[in-house]
């Protein structure tokens, strides 16, 4: 059973639903497996807990 982990900043439930559906569809198509064999884990990181180019994302 494939497990996809997504690390990202906070998103709306609607965007997460769409992402889970699209990732599941892609794995079903690529691996020729049933959708119920696919798991998608979303790990949301607050903007004050990550940075890029030496700057916290919350400060951009």
mmCIF file of the N, C-alpha and C atoms, coordinates in Angstrom:
data_MODEL
# 
_entry.id   MODEL 
# 
loop_
_atom_site.group_PDB 
_atom_site.id 
_atom_site.type_symbol 
_atom_site.label_atom_id 
_atom_site.label_alt_id 
_atom_site.label_comp_id 
_atom_site.label_asym_id 
_atom_site.label_entity_id 
_atom_site.label_seq_id 
_atom_site.pdbx_PDB_ins_code 
_atom_site.Cartn_x 
_atom_site.Cartn_y 
_atom_site.Cartn_z 
_atom_site.occupancy 
_atom_site.B_iso_or_equiv 
_atom_site.pdbx_formal_charge 
_atom_site.auth_seq_id 
_atom_site.auth_comp_id 
_atom_site.auth_asym_id 
_atom_site.auth_atom_id 
_atom_site.pdbx_PDB_model_num 
ATOM 1   N N  . UNK A 1 1  ? 0.840   -1.170 0.000   1.00 0.00 ? 1  UNK A N  1 
ATOM 2   C CA . UNK A 1 1  ? 0.000   0.000  0.000   1.00 0.00 ? 1  UNK A CA 1 
ATOM 3   C C  . UNK A 1 1  ? 0.889   1.238  0.000   1.00 0.00 ? 1  UNK A C  1 
ATOM 4   N N  . UNK A 1 2  ? 0.790   2.101  -1.007  1.00 0.00 ? 2  UNK A N  1 
ATOM 5   C CA . UNK A 1 2  ? 1.581   3.319  -1.034  1.00 0.00 ? 2  UNK A CA 1 
ATOM 6   C C  . UNK A 1 2  ? 1.072   4.341  -0.009  1.00 0.00 ? 2  UNK A C  1 
ATOM 7   N N  . UNK A 1 3  ? 2.024   5.015  0.607   1.00 0.00 ? 3  UNK A N  1 
ATOM 8   C CA . UNK A 1 3  ? 1.717   6.114  1.520   1.00 0.00 ? 3  UNK A CA 1 
ATOM 9   C C  . UNK A 1 3  ? 2.459   7.338  1.005   1.00 0.00 ? 3  UNK A C  1 
ATOM 10  N N  . UNK A 1 4  ? 1.724   8.405  0.755   1.00 0.00 ? 4  UNK A N  1 
ATOM 11  C CA . UNK A 1 4  ? 2.303   9.668  0.307   1.00 0.00 ? 4  UNK A CA 1 
ATOM 12  C C  . UNK A 1 4  ? 2.249   10.631 1.479   1.00 0.00 ? 4  UNK A C  1 
ATOM 13  N N  . UNK A 1 5  ? 3.379   11.268 1.796   1.00 0.00 ? 5  UNK A N  1 
ATOM 14  C CA . UNK A 1 5  ? 3.409   12.274 2.854   1.00 0.00 ? 5  UNK A CA 1 
ATOM 15  C C  . UNK A 1 5  ? 3.673   13.629 2.223   1.00 0.00 ? 5  UNK A C  1 
ATOM 16  N N  . UNK A 1 6  ? 2.825   14.588 2.544   1.00 0.00 ? 6  UNK A N  1 
ATOM 17  C CA . UNK A 1 6  ? 2.949   15.952 2.036   1.00 0.00 ? 6  UNK A CA 1 
ATOM 18  C C  . UNK A 1 6  ? 3.268   16.860 3.213   1.00 0.00 ? 6  UNK A C  1 
ATOM 19  N N  . UNK A 1 7  ? 4.353   17.592 3.117   1.00 0.00 ? 7  UNK A N  1 
ATOM 20  C CA . UNK A 1 7  ? 4.676   18.596 4.131   1.00 0.00 ? 7  UNK A CA 1 
ATOM 21  C C  . UNK A 1 7  ? 4.441   19.955 3.506   1.00 0.00 ? 7  UNK A C  1 
ATOM 22  N N  . UNK A 1 8  ? 3.659   20.781 4.206   1.00 0.00 ? 8  UNK A N  1 
ATOM 23  C CA . UNK A 1 8  ? 3.278   22.067 3.636   1.00 0.00 ? 8  UNK A CA 1 
ATOM 24  C C  . UNK A 1 8  ? 2.835   23.009 4.735   1.00 0.00 ? 8  UNK A C  1 
ATOM 25  N N  . UNK A 1 9  ? 2.655   24.254 4.361   1.00 0.00 ? 9  UNK A N  1 
ATOM 26  C CA . UNK A 1 9  ? 2.032   25.218 5.244   1.00 0.00 ? 9  UNK A CA 1 
ATOM 27  C C  . UNK A 1 9  ? 0.529   24.976 5.260   1.00 0.00 ? 9  UNK A C  1 
ATOM 28  N N  . UNK A 1 10 ? -0.168  25.610 6.180   1.00 0.00 ? 10 UNK A N  1 
ATOM 29  C CA . UNK A 1 10 ? -1.612  25.404 6.297   1.00 0.00 ? 10 UNK A CA 1 
ATOM 30  C C  . UNK A 1 10 ? -2.364  25.743 5.004   1.00 0.00 ? 10 UNK A C  1 
ATOM 31  N N  . UNK A 1 11 ? -3.324  24.911 4.673   1.00 0.00 ? 11 UNK A N  1 
ATOM 32  C CA . UNK A 1 11 ? -4.202  25.110 3.523   1.00 0.00 ? 11 UNK A CA 1 
ATOM 33  C C  . UNK A 1 11 ? -5.637  24.855 3.965   1.00 0.00 ? 11 UNK A C  1 
ATOM 34  N N  . UNK A 1 12 ? -6.589  25.282 3.154   1.00 0.00 ? 12 UNK A N  1 
ATOM 35  C CA . UNK A 1 12 ? -7.998  25.076 3.482   1.00 0.00 ? 12 UNK A CA 1 
ATOM 36  C C  . UNK A 1 12 ? -8.366  23.601 3.316   1.00 0.00 ? 12 UNK A C  1 
ATOM 37  N N  . UNK A 1 13 ? -9.406  23.159 4.022   1.00 0.00 ? 13 UNK A N  1 
ATOM 38  C CA . UNK A 1 13 ? -9.859  21.777 3.842   1.00 0.00 ? 13 UNK A CA 1 
ATOM 39  C C  . UNK A 1 13 ? -10.215 21.451 2.384   1.00 0.00 ? 13 UNK A C  1 
ATOM 40  N N  . UNK A 1 14 ? -10.771 22.420 1.674   1.00 0.00 ? 14 UNK A N  1 
ATOM 41  C CA . UNK A 1 14 ? -11.141 22.192 0.270   1.00 0.00 ? 14 UNK A CA 1 
ATOM 42  C C  . UNK A 1 14 ? -9.904  21.885 -0.575  1.00 0.00 ? 14 UNK A C  1 
ATOM 43  N N  . UNK A 1 15 ? -8.828  22.649 -0.374  1.00 0.00 ? 15 UNK A N  1 
ATOM 44  C CA . UNK A 1 15 ? -7.602  22.400 -1.127  1.00 0.00 ? 15 UNK A CA 1 
ATOM 45  C C  . UNK A 1 15 ? -6.996  21.049 -0.767  1.00 0.00 ? 15 UNK A C  1 
ATOM 46  N N  . UNK A 1 16 ? -7.062  20.693 0.512   1.00 0.00 ? 16 UNK A N  1 
ATOM 47  C CA . UNK A 1 16 ? -6.517  19.393 0.936   1.00 0.00 ? 16 UNK A CA 1 
ATOM 48  C C  . UNK A 1 16 ? -7.338  18.241 0.367   1.00 0.00 ? 16 UNK A C  1 
ATOM 49  N N  . UNK A 1 17 ? -8.659  18.390 0.324   1.00 0.00 ? 17 UNK A N  1 
ATOM 50  C CA . UNK A 1 17 ? -9.498  17.348 -0.280  1.00 0.00 ? 17 UNK A CA 1 
ATOM 51  C C  . UNK A 1 17 ? -9.125  17.134 -1.739  1.00 0.00 ? 17 UNK A C  1 
ATOM 52  N N  . UNK A 1 18 ? -8.950  18.227 -2.462  1.00 0.00 ? 18 UNK A N  1 
ATOM 53  C CA . UNK A 1 18 ? -8.587  18.141 -3.882  1.00 0.00 ? 18 UNK A CA 1 
ATOM 54  C C  . UNK A 1 18 ? -7.218  17.487 -4.050  1.00 0.00 ? 18 UNK A C  1 
ATOM 55  N N  . UNK A 1 19 ? -6.265  17.862 -3.223  1.00 0.00 ? 19 UNK A N  1 
ATOM 56  C CA . UNK A 1 19 ? -4.927  17.278 -3.299  1.00 0.00 ? 19 UNK A CA 1 
ATOM 57  C C  . UNK A 1 19 ? -4.971  15.774 -3.041  1.00 0.00 ? 19 UNK A C  1 
ATOM 58  N N  . UNK A 1 20 ? -5.680  15.355 -2.008  1.00 0.00 ? 20 UNK A N  1 
ATOM 59  C CA . UNK A 1 20 ? -5.785  13.930 -1.681  1.00 0.00 ? 20 UNK A CA 1 
ATOM 60  C C  . UNK A 1 20 ? -6.421  13.166 -2.846  1.00 0.00 ? 20 UNK A C  1 
ATOM 61  N N  . UNK A 1 21 ? -7.460  13.725 -3.417  1.00 0.00 ? 21 UNK A N  1 
ATOM 62  C CA . UNK A 1 21 ? -8.121  13.069 -4.553  1.00 0.00 ? 21 UNK A CA 1 
ATOM 63  C C  . UNK A 1 21 ? -7.176  12.926 -5.737  1.00 0.00 ? 21 UNK A C  1 
ATOM 64  N N  . UNK A 1 22 ? -6.458  14.007 -6.065  1.00 0.00 ? 22 UNK A N  1 
ATOM 65  C CA . UNK A 1 22 ? -5.556  13.970 -7.218  1.00 0.00 ? 22 UNK A CA 1 
ATOM 66  C C  . UNK A 1 22 ? -4.385  13.017 -7.007  1.00 0.00 ? 22 UNK A C  1 
ATOM 67  N N  . UNK A 1 23 ? -3.810  13.035 -5.811  1.00 0.00 ? 23 UNK A N  1 
ATOM 68  C CA . UNK A 1 23 ? -2.701  12.119 -5.539  1.00 0.00 ? 23 UNK A CA 1 
ATOM 69  C C  . UNK A 1 23 ? -3.175  10.667 -5.589  1.00 0.00 ? 23 UNK A C  1 
ATOM 70  N N  . UNK A 1 24 ? -4.336  10.412 -5.026  1.00 0.00 ? 24 UNK A N  1 
ATOM 71  C CA . UNK A 1 24 ? -4.894  9.056  -5.063  1.00 0.00 ? 24 UNK A CA 1 
ATOM 72  C C  . UNK A 1 24 ? -5.130  8.620  -6.501  1.00 0.00 ? 24 UNK A C  1 
ATOM 73  N N  . UNK A 1 25 ? -5.754  9.471  -7.304  1.00 0.00 ? 25 UNK A N  1 
ATOM 74  C CA . UNK A 1 25 ? -6.006  9.142  -8.706  1.00 0.00 ? 25 UNK A CA 1 
ATOM 75  C C  . UNK A 1 25 ? -4.707  8.850  -9.458  1.00 0.00 ? 25 UNK A C  1 
ATOM 76  N N  . UNK A 1 26 ? -3.667  9.627  -9.187  1.00 0.00 ? 26 UNK A N  1 
ATOM 77  C CA . UNK A 1 26 ? -2.388  9.430  -9.873  1.00 0.00 ? 26 UNK A CA 1 
ATOM 78  C C  . UNK A 1 26 ? -1.780  8.073  -9.524  1.00 0.00 ? 26 UNK A C  1 
ATOM 79  N N  . UNK A 1 27 ? -1.838  7.687  -8.249  1.00 0.00 ? 27 UNK A N  1 
ATOM 80  C CA . UNK A 1 27 ? -1.281  6.398  -7.850  1.00 0.00 ? 27 UNK A CA 1 
ATOM 81  C C  . UNK A 1 27 ? -2.122  5.233  -8.352  1.00 0.00 ? 27 UNK A C  1 
ATOM 82  N N  . UNK A 1 28 ? -3.424  5.380  -8.361  1.00 0.00 ? 28 UNK A N  1 
ATOM 83  C CA . UNK A 1 28 ? -4.302  4.346  -8.912  1.00 0.00 ? 28 UNK A CA 1 
ATOM 84  C C  . UNK A 1 28 ? -3.949  4.121  -10.384 1.00 0.00 ? 28 UNK A C  1 
ATOM 85  N N  . UNK A 1 29 ? -3.760  5.196  -11.118 1.00 0.00 ? 29 UNK A N  1 
ATOM 86  C CA . UNK A 1 29 ? -3.425  5.097  -12.539 1.00 0.00 ? 29 UNK A CA 1 
ATOM 87  C C  . UNK A 1 29 ? -2.021  4.527  -12.747 1.00 0.00 ? 29 UNK A C  1 
ATOM 88  N N  . UNK A 1 30 ? -1.048  5.019  -12.019 1.00 0.00 ? 30 UNK A N  1 
ATOM 89  C CA . UNK A 1 30 ? 0.348   4.608  -12.217 1.00 0.00 ? 30 UNK A CA 1 
ATOM 90  C C  . UNK A 1 30 ? 0.608   3.179  -11.775 1.00 0.00 ? 30 UNK A C  1 
ATOM 91  N N  . UNK A 1 31 ? 0.018   2.769  -10.661 1.00 0.00 ? 31 UNK A N  1 
ATOM 92  C CA . UNK A 1 31 ? 0.312   1.451  -10.085 1.00 0.00 ? 31 UNK A CA 1 
ATOM 93  C C  . UNK A 1 31 ? -0.766  0.411  -10.357 1.00 0.00 ? 31 UNK A C  1 
ATOM 94  N N  . UNK A 1 32 ? -1.875  0.856  -10.961 1.00 0.00 ? 32 UNK A N  1 
ATOM 95  C CA . UNK A 1 32 ? -2.991  -0.053 -11.239 1.00 0.00 ? 32 UNK A CA 1 
ATOM 96  C C  . UNK A 1 32 ? -3.446  -0.781 -9.966  1.00 0.00 ? 32 UNK A C  1 
ATOM 97  N N  . UNK A 1 33 ? -3.728  0.040  -8.947  1.00 0.00 ? 33 UNK A N  1 
ATOM 98  C CA . UNK A 1 33 ? -4.172  -0.468 -7.655  1.00 0.00 ? 33 UNK A CA 1 
ATOM 99  C C  . UNK A 1 33 ? -5.514  0.166  -7.302  1.00 0.00 ? 33 UNK A C  1 
ATOM 100 N N  . UNK A 1 34 ? -6.247  -0.431 -6.362  1.00 0.00 ? 34 UNK A N  1 
ATOM 101 C CA . UNK A 1 34 ? -7.509  0.198  -5.944  1.00 0.00 ? 34 UNK A CA 1 
ATOM 102 C C  . UNK A 1 34 ? -7.242  1.436  -5.088  1.00 0.00 ? 34 UNK A C  1 
ATOM 103 N N  . UNK A 1 35 ? -8.165  2.381  -5.155  1.00 0.00 ? 35 UNK A N  1 
ATOM 104 C CA . UNK A 1 35 ? -8.022  3.635  -4.408  1.00 0.00 ? 35 UNK A CA 1 
ATOM 105 C C  . UNK A 1 35 ? -7.898  3.397  -2.906  1.00 0.00 ? 35 UNK A C  1 
ATOM 106 N N  . UNK A 1 36 ? -8.555  2.373  -2.397  1.00 0.00 ? 36 UNK A N  1 
ATOM 107 C CA . UNK A 1 36 ? -8.496  2.148  -0.949  1.00 0.00 ? 36 UNK A CA 1 
ATOM 108 C C  . UNK A 1 36 ? -7.140  1.618  -0.486  1.00 0.00 ? 36 UNK A C  1 
ATOM 109 N N  . UNK A 1 37 ? -6.230  1.358  -1.418  1.00 0.00 ? 37 UNK A N  1 
ATOM 110 C CA . UNK A 1 37 ? -4.873  0.948  -1.052  1.00 0.00 ? 37 UNK A CA 1 
ATOM 111 C C  . UNK A 1 37 ? -3.944  2.148  -0.861  1.00 0.00 ? 37 UNK A C  1 
ATOM 112 N N  . UNK A 1 38 ? -4.422  3.334  -1.190  1.00 0.00 ? 38 UNK A N  1 
ATOM 113 C CA . UNK A 1 38 ? -3.592  4.549  -1.140  1.00 0.00 ? 38 UNK A CA 1 
ATOM 114 C C  . UNK A 1 38 ? -3.891  5.341  0.123   1.00 0.00 ? 38 UNK A C  1 
ATOM 115 N N  . UNK A 1 39 ? -2.824  5.766  0.815   1.00 0.00 ? 39 UNK A N  1 
ATOM 116 C CA . UNK A 1 39 ? -2.971  6.658  1.965   1.00 0.00 ? 39 UNK A CA 1 
ATOM 117 C C  . UNK A 1 39 ? -2.195  7.940  1.680   1.00 0.00 ? 39 UNK A C  1 
ATOM 118 N N  . UNK A 1 40 ? -2.774  9.060  2.052   1.00 0.00 ? 40 UNK A N  1 
ATOM 119 C CA . UNK A 1 40 ? -2.108  10.361 1.926   1.00 0.00 ? 40 UNK A CA 1 
ATOM 120 C C  . UNK A 1 40 ? -2.111  11.003 3.304   1.00 0.00 ? 40 UNK A C  1 
ATOM 121 N N  . UNK A 1 41 ? -0.913  11.325 3.766   1.00 0.00 ? 41 UNK A N  1 
ATOM 122 C CA . UNK A 1 41 ? -0.765  11.994 5.058   1.00 0.00 ? 41 UNK A CA 1 
ATOM 123 C C  . UNK A 1 41 ? -0.329  13.423 4.798   1.00 0.00 ? 41 UNK A C  1 
ATOM 124 N N  . UNK A 1 42 ? -1.036  14.371 5.383   1.00 0.00 ? 42 UNK A N  1 
ATOM 125 C CA . UNK A 1 42 ? -0.686  15.787 5.234   1.00 0.00 ? 42 UNK A CA 1 
ATOM 126 C C  . UNK A 1 42 ? -0.154  16.284 6.570   1.00 0.00 ? 42 UNK A C  1 
ATOM 127 N N  . UNK A 1 43 ? 1.067   16.744 6.536   1.00 0.00 ? 43 UNK A N  1 
ATOM 128 C CA . UNK A 1 43 ? 1.711   17.302 7.726   1.00 0.00 ? 43 UNK A CA 1 
ATOM 129 C C  . UNK A 1 43 ? 1.825   18.802 7.507   1.00 0.00 ? 43 UNK A C  1 
ATOM 130 N N  . UNK A 1 44 ? 1.035   19.580 8.247   1.00 0.00 ? 44 UNK A N  1 
ATOM 131 C CA . UNK A 1 44 ? 1.056   21.032 8.097   1.00 0.00 ? 44 UNK A CA 1 
ATOM 132 C C  . UNK A 1 44 ? 2.004   21.656 9.116   1.00 0.00 ? 44 UNK A C  1 
ATOM 133 N N  . UNK A 1 45 ? 2.831   22.534 8.617   1.00 0.00 ? 45 UNK A N  1 
ATOM 134 C CA . UNK A 1 45 ? 3.813   23.224 9.447   1.00 0.00 ? 45 UNK A CA 1 
ATOM 135 C C  . UNK A 1 45 ? 3.415   24.700 9.527   1.00 0.00 ? 45 UNK A C  1 
ATOM 136 N N  . UNK A 1 46 ? 3.262   25.245 10.725  1.00 0.00 ? 46 UNK A N  1 
ATOM 137 C CA . UNK A 1 46 ? 2.923   26.660 10.859  1.00 0.00 ? 46 UNK A CA 1 
ATOM 138 C C  . UNK A 1 46 ? 3.993   27.550 10.222  1.00 0.00 ? 46 UNK A C  1 
ATOM 139 N N  . UNK A 1 47 ? 3.572   28.693 9.716   1.00 0.00 ? 47 UNK A N  1 
ATOM 140 C CA . UNK A 1 47 ? 4.490   29.606 9.037   1.00 0.00 ? 47 UNK A CA 1 
ATOM 141 C C  . UNK A 1 47 ? 5.609   30.107 9.944   1.00 0.00 ? 47 UNK A C  1 
ATOM 142 N N  . UNK A 1 48 ? 5.401   30.066 11.254  1.00 0.00 ? 48 UNK A N  1 
ATOM 143 C CA . UNK A 1 48 ? 6.467   30.514 12.158  1.00 0.00 ? 48 UNK A CA 1 
ATOM 144 C C  . UNK A 1 48 ? 7.398   29.369 12.563  1.00 0.00 ? 48 UNK A C  1 
ATOM 145 N N  . UNK A 1 49 ? 7.218   28.203 11.921  1.00 0.00 ? 49 UNK A N  1 
ATOM 146 C CA . UNK A 1 49 ? 8.058   27.050 12.237  1.00 0.00 ? 49 UNK A CA 1 
ATOM 147 C C  . UNK A 1 49 ? 8.902   26.573 11.062  1.00 0.00 ? 49 UNK A C  1 
ATOM 148 N N  . UNK A 1 50 ? 9.011   27.388 10.021  1.00 0.00 ? 50 UNK A N  1 
ATOM 149 C CA . UNK A 1 50 ? 9.888   27.041 8.912   1.00 0.00 ? 50 UNK A CA 1 
ATOM 150 C C  . UNK A 1 50 ? 10.366  28.306 8.234   1.00 0.00 ? 50 UNK A C  1 
ATOM 151 N N  . UNK A 1 51 ? 11.431  28.187 7.502   1.00 0.00 ? 51 UNK A N  1 
ATOM 152 C CA . UNK A 1 51 ? 11.985  29.350 6.831   1.00 0.00 ? 51 UNK A CA 1 
ATOM 153 C C  . UNK A 1 51 ? 12.591  28.987 5.491   1.00 0.00 ? 51 UNK A C  1 
ATOM 154 N N  . UNK A 1 52 ? 12.899  30.020 4.737   1.00 0.00 ? 52 UNK A N  1 
ATOM 155 C CA . UNK A 1 52 ? 13.541  29.872 3.443   1.00 0.00 ? 52 UNK A CA 1 
ATOM 156 C C  . UNK A 1 52 ? 14.462  31.058 3.235   1.00 0.00 ? 52 UNK A C  1 
ATOM 157 N N  . UNK A 1 53 ? 15.650  30.764 2.765   1.00 0.00 ? 53 UNK A N  1 
ATOM 158 C CA . UNK A 1 53 ? 16.642  31.811 2.492   1.00 0.00 ? 53 UNK A CA 1 
ATOM 159 C C  . UNK A 1 53 ? 16.953  32.642 3.733   1.00 0.00 ? 53 UNK A C  1 
ATOM 160 N N  . UNK A 1 54 ? 16.946  31.983 4.903   1.00 0.00 ? 54 UNK A N  1 
ATOM 161 C CA . UNK A 1 54 ? 17.306  32.658 6.132   1.00 0.00 ? 54 UNK A CA 1 
ATOM 162 C C  . UNK A 1 54 ? 16.212  33.489 6.772   1.00 0.00 ? 54 UNK A C  1 
ATOM 163 N N  . UNK A 1 55 ? 14.966  33.364 6.260   1.00 0.00 ? 55 UNK A N  1 
ATOM 164 C CA . UNK A 1 55 ? 13.865  34.179 6.770   1.00 0.00 ? 55 UNK A CA 1 
ATOM 165 C C  . UNK A 1 55 ? 12.699  33.262 7.108   1.00 0.00 ? 55 UNK A C  1 
ATOM 166 N N  . UNK A 1 56 ? 12.084  33.460 8.279   1.00 0.00 ? 56 UNK A N  1 
ATOM 167 C CA . UNK A 1 56 ? 10.888  32.714 8.612   1.00 0.00 ? 56 UNK A CA 1 
ATOM 168 C C  . UNK A 1 56 ? 9.803   33.007 7.581   1.00 0.00 ? 56 UNK A C  1 
ATOM 169 N N  . UNK A 1 57 ? 9.066   31.995 7.219   1.00 0.00 ? 57 UNK A N  1 
ATOM 170 C CA . UNK A 1 57 ? 7.973   32.173 6.265   1.00 0.00 ? 57 UNK A CA 1 
ATOM 171 C C  . UNK A 1 57 ? 6.943   33.169 6.809   1.00 0.00 ? 57 UNK A C  1 
ATOM 172 N N  . UNK A 1 58 ? 6.732   33.181 8.108   1.00 0.00 ? 58 UNK A N  1 
ATOM 173 C CA . UNK A 1 58 ? 5.787   34.115 8.728   1.00 0.00 ? 58 UNK A CA 1 
ATOM 174 C C  . UNK A 1 58 ? 6.219   35.564 8.562   1.00 0.00 ? 58 UNK A C  1 
ATOM 175 N N  . UNK A 1 59 ? 7.506   35.800 8.356   1.00 0.00 ? 59 UNK A N  1 
ATOM 176 C CA . UNK A 1 59 ? 8.011   37.173 8.221   1.00 0.00 ? 59 UNK A CA 1 
ATOM 177 C C  . UNK A 1 59 ? 8.021   37.683 6.782   1.00 0.00 ? 59 UNK A C  1 
ATOM 178 N N  . UNK A 1 60 ? 7.632   36.856 5.846   1.00 0.00 ? 60 UNK A N  1 
ATOM 179 C CA . UNK A 1 60 ? 7.631   37.281 4.435   1.00 0.00 ? 60 UNK A CA 1 
ATOM 180 C C  . UNK A 1 60 ? 6.394   38.059 4.114   1.00 0.00 ? 60 UNK A C  1 
# 
